[in-house]
Amino acid sequence: MDVDIAQVQYFVELITETGDIYELDNAIQTLAWEEQEGQLAQKATITISSHSTENGALIRSLLKINRIIRIHADWGAGVKKLFEGTIWEWQYSRSAKQDHSIVIYDPMIRLQQSKDFYYFSAGMSTPAILNAICGEWGVTVDYQWSQQITHEKKVFNCETVSDMIIKLLEEVRQQTGTQYAVIYKDGKLVIEDYGTNTDVYLFDYPATISTSDKLSMNNLVTRVKILGKADDNGRSSVEAVIDGNLDFGVLQEVIRRDDDKDIGKAKTEAEQTLKERGKPEESIMVTSADLPFLRKGDAVEMQAGNLSGIFCVLGVSHNATTKQMTMTLMRQPVAAATGGKKQEEQKQDTGFKKGDAIILNGPVYVDSYGNGKGRTFTNYKSTITIVAPLDRPCPYHVGGIGWVYPNEITKA
């Protein structure tokens, strides 16, 4: 569907405890809302004229903490709700003019602000743990992500509930190499794969106002050294050294193996570090005309500046006042681009599964997309430890050595 940005209209409502609805459109001076990477809650900021009245009531008398604010928009598909939350902060200012500034969060702010403690025994799945945590907070989890794992013992001690959720999801991402998006939608905490939106919108000129693409070696790691447990004198031996792309020179990270981590797990952690930090870090920012319904986790197509192809939205800020938005993007690997299809629809089962004993004849790679070619093995016996989405070139992780192509392994 084409969207005429010039015709987009925004609407704001305030709902009292008794259910009375007040339209604030004529009083709005500035309106913006956002959702960012690593944050569960959406946030809106609104500036409202203090002199404006609605249905005979002075608007500033309506702006009370914890009252509900809704943001709607019409982009040619009828009026749709984009955001609902409660007033979390308000501030009155008087200078040349009088106005109120309010900050509104959706219900996930309570998970970001609240701490708790939980213990989960080993063997529980990711959805089971999330349902147990969120269920106690009255939050329904809609787990649509194609990936989940069985976790080891989990102990959360006086951490924010949102940090617990993110830590669990990050553990799955690190083991599977698959990105996820977590958003609050239709009264549920939705966890899904990146780029599952059916309509992928194209951003080119003149809709794209500015682009910024930055590469930095500040966080780069090309070698990981694994140290064993320290002896009584504090000395540790080097148990393994794992190299990534040394074309950038040696930039070294150190992993210390403790009592709860065997050498296999330490090597897996090292390989994951090289996967995530083994190439220059890219930061992409795009400012464009506003698509009010665009959300974190959506796929977009860029044809502007030096950006060409499919990208995923890590975070987005909407500004209804200027009718512009700013997106933080990441490149979506070609093998993972879904074009709106679920990854399950693209899988081609090769018959291998986690735990299978295999024989490897070929090289290993740093990630499941075939990046960072490493050592080549001949008649190497091992097992499959991780299975990534099968639409990727190298979906199988073998032992503690790396990712492989399906045609390089046979069942032992």
TAJOZI-V733518 format. One record per run of one state. SS is the DSSP state (~ for helix, > for strand, _ for the rest). FROM is the first residue (numbers start at 1). LEN is the number of residues. If there is no record, write none. Layout:
<<SS:FROM:LEN> <SS:FROM:LEN>>
//
This chain:
<<_:1:4> <~:5:3> <_:8:1> <>:9:7> <_:16:5> <>:21:3> <_:24:1> <~:25:3> <>:28:8> <_:36:7> <>:43:7> <_:50:3> <>:53:2> <_:55:2> <>:57:2> <~:59:4> <_:63:5> <>:68:7> <_:75:4> <>:79:16> <_:95:3> <>:98:8> <_:106:3> <~:109:5> <_:114:1> <>:115:6> <_:121:4> <>:125:1> <~:126:11> <_:137:3> <>:140:4> <_:144:6> <>:150:1> <_:151:3> <>:154:7> <~:161:16> <_:177:3> <>:180:6> <_:186:2> <>:188:6> <_:194:8> <>:202:2> <_:204:4> <>:208:9> <_:217:6> <>:223:5> <_:228:10> <>:238:6> <_:244:2> <~:246:3> <_:249:3> <>:252:5> <_:257:6> <~:263:15> <_:278:3> <>:281:9> <_:290:9> <>:299:6> <_:305:2> <>:307:13> <_:320:4> <>:324:8> <_:332:2> <~:334:3> <_:337:6> <~:343:4> <_:347:10> <>:357:9> <_:366:7> <>:373:15> <_:388:8> <>:396:3> <_:399:3> <>:402:3> <_:405:1> <~:406:3> <>:409:3> <_:412:1>>
//
